[in-house]
Amino acid sequence: MESGSDNVFADIGHPHPEEALAKAKLILRITTIIEDRGLKQKEVAKLLRISSSHKASSVWNSLWKGQLGKFTIGQLIDYLSILDEETEIIVSDPFGAVQFRVATG
C-alpha cells in the first residue's frame, strides 16, 4: 500500500488539486453549519437568497453531494459569510512571505 499526500485530489490526478481541496473544505464547513443549526432546505435557500425552488434544490443537492464543479470559491465564501462565518484570503510570495490578507464576512 502506498501512502498519499495531504491532498487526495493531487493523488488522483485532478487537474486543479489545490482548488478542488479548497472547495471541498469550504463545502464541508457549509454543510457542517447547516447540520449543526438543523436548517432545512427552504431555510437555507432563504438565507442564501435563492428565490427559485428549482435552483434551491439544485444548490442543496450539489452541496450535499460535494459537487465541486457547481460552485466557485467566491460563491462558497459568500455562502459562509451569509452563515456568519469569517474567511480570510492570504496571498504570499514563493518564499512564504505574506504579501497581503483580505478578510471577508
Secondary structure, DSSP 8 states (H G I E B T S, - for coil): -----S-HHHHTT-SSHHHHHHHHHHHHHHHHHHHHHT--HHHHHHHTT---HHHHHHHHHHHHHT-GGG--HHHHHHHHHHTT--EEEEEE-TTS-EEEEEEE-
